[in-house]
Amino acid sequence: MGVVEGRVTRGHGLLEGFLARQRSLQADRLIPDGFRSGRVLDIGCGTYPLFLVRTRFAERYGLDRQVATGLSGLTLIAHDVATNRRLPFESQFFDVVTMLAVFEHLEPGVLLDLLREIRRVLRPGGIYVMTTPAKGTEGLLGLMSRLHLVSREEVGEHQGAYTKPEIAELLERAGFQRSAITGGSFQAGMNLWSTARAV
């Protein structure tokens, strides 16, 4: 079993652990220190919540279809966003919401509903942080999966690929203001990141 962004995958790839750690570090760098005394939610945290284990927050929450048990200091909740699109939290509950290598796994309608829910659960001034493979890397990811460098099952489950403007457009449709959305790339342009502040 491999780990991609904290999720345990069915087919282990040789580079997955390294890539997951790099994405986790990238996301953590995007979160200002002033937020660390608050609450963070990692959507798609998986059965081993790599990001949550490594990040520093007063309260750390994770959400996925299947979650681990017995991890001290974490609140992990089993919840499938594809079948129950309302997040099980009150409005303005979180300071930060992260979604690392999850964006590409969601059908577009589910994704937009989830982004609206993320906007709802973020407090005013809170931050959403996401990562996803860049559009145009599908062929390379396919090759890497055939070489067993990344999980073939994970790559096969991708529902979409996005550019920075497409991500910004989705975030705006979900209720984030365009002026509060930023984005960039990492890992030699193969992956994108975006942040959106709730204003």
N, C-alpha and C positions, 0 to 999 in steps of 0.2 A: 504494500500500500504506500502511495506517495502522498506528499502534502503540497497543495497548491493554495496559497494565500490562507493557510490555516485549515483548509478542508482536506480531509483524507480522501484520496482518490483511489479508484479501483486499479489503475495500471500505473505502477511507479515509473517515473522517468528519471534518468540520471541527474538532470539539472534542476529538477523541481524544487528541492529543498533550498538550493542556492537562490533560485529566482524568487521563491516565496519570501525568503529573508530580505532580499533586495527591495521587493515591493513594500514589505512591512516597514523597512527603514525609510523608504521614500515617503510613505504616508505619515509616519511619525514626525518627520522633518517639517511637514506642512502644517502641523498643529502648534500654534503659539503656546508658550509656557503658561500664560495666564489662564488657559482652559484646564490645566491639570488638576485643579482643585474641584472640578465638577464631574459630570457623568459622561461616559462615552458608550455608544452602542456600535458594535460591529455586526453588520448584517452579512450573513454567509460565513460566519466564524468557523463552522465545521466542527468535526469531532475532536480536532486538536486546534484550539484557538490561538495560533501562533502570534498574531498581532496583539491580542489582549494580554497574553502571558508576558510579552516583552514591553508593552507600553506602560506609562506611569499616569494613572488617574485615581482620584479619590474613590470613584465607583466605576466598575467595568462590567458591561452587559454584552452578551452575545446572543445571536439569534440564528437558527438554521433548522433544517428539517430534522436533523439528528445532532444532538450535542453530547458532550462529555459529561460525566458526573464526577464529583469528588475533587474538583479543582478549587483550591482555596482562594478566596478573594474575588471570585468571579460569579456573576449571576448569568447562567446560561439557560435559554428558553427554547424549547422545541416548537417551531412555528414554520409553516410552509407558506411563503408569500404568494405562490402561484394559486393556491386553493383558498387562502384566507388573506385577502389583500389589505385588511386593516391591521396595522401594527398594534400589538397588545400593550400600549402605553398611552398615558394621558398626554394631552397637547402640551408642548413647550417643556418636555421632561428632560431633554438631553442638551448638553453643551456642544457635543460633537457626535456625528454619525459617520461611520466609515463603511465602505463597500469595496473590498479589494478583490479584483478579478472575479466579480459577480455580474457586473453590467452585461457582459457578452453572453451570459447563460440564460437571460430572461427574455421571453417573448415580448415584443414591443409594447403591447397593451398592458401586460403585467408590469413591465418596467416603468411606464409612465405613471400608473397608479401607485407604485411603490415610491417613486420620487415625490409624488404629492403627499404621501404619508410621511416621508422623511421630513419634508418641509413643515408638516403639521407638528411633529414631535420635537423639532428643534426650537429652543428658546430664542427670543430675539437676540441677534448678534451671534448665534451659534453657527457652527461650520459643518458642512457636509464635505467629505473627502472620498474620492473614488479613484480607482485605477482600472484600466482595461487594455488589452492589446490594441495596437493601432490598426486602423483599416489599411489593408494592403499587405498585412503580414500573414494572411491566411495560408498562402502557399508555403511559406517558410515554416509556419507552425505545423502544417501537415507533414512536411519533410522531417521536422524534428520529432514528431510523434512516431513516424515510421522507423526512425533511428533509435527509438526508445529514450530520447532525451527529455521528452515531456509526455504526459499521459495521453494516449490515443483516445481513451474514453472521454477525458475532459475536453479535448479539442473537438471531438465529434459532437459534443453537446452544445457547442456554441450556436446561439440563435441570431447573432448579429455582430457586425463590426462597425466601428464609428471613427469619425474624424473629430478633431477639437471643435469645429463649428457645429457639428451634429450633436455633440454632447451638450454644448452650450444651449442649443435650441431646445433640447429635451428638458434641460434644467429650467429654462425660462417658461416653457409650457407647464411645468410643474409648480410654478409660483415663485421661483427665484428671480430677482431682478438681474438683468444683463450686466449692469455695472458692478454687481457683487460676485460675478463668476470669473474665475481665472483658470488657466490651464497650461500645460506644458507636456514635455515628453521626457523619458528616461530610458535606460538600457539601450543606448544607441538608436533611439527613436522607435523602438519596437513596442514600447508601452506608453500609454498616455495617462496623465493624471489631471484631475480637475478638482477645484474647491468652489463652494458656493456658500456665501453667508446669508443667513436668514435676517432680512432687514424689514 
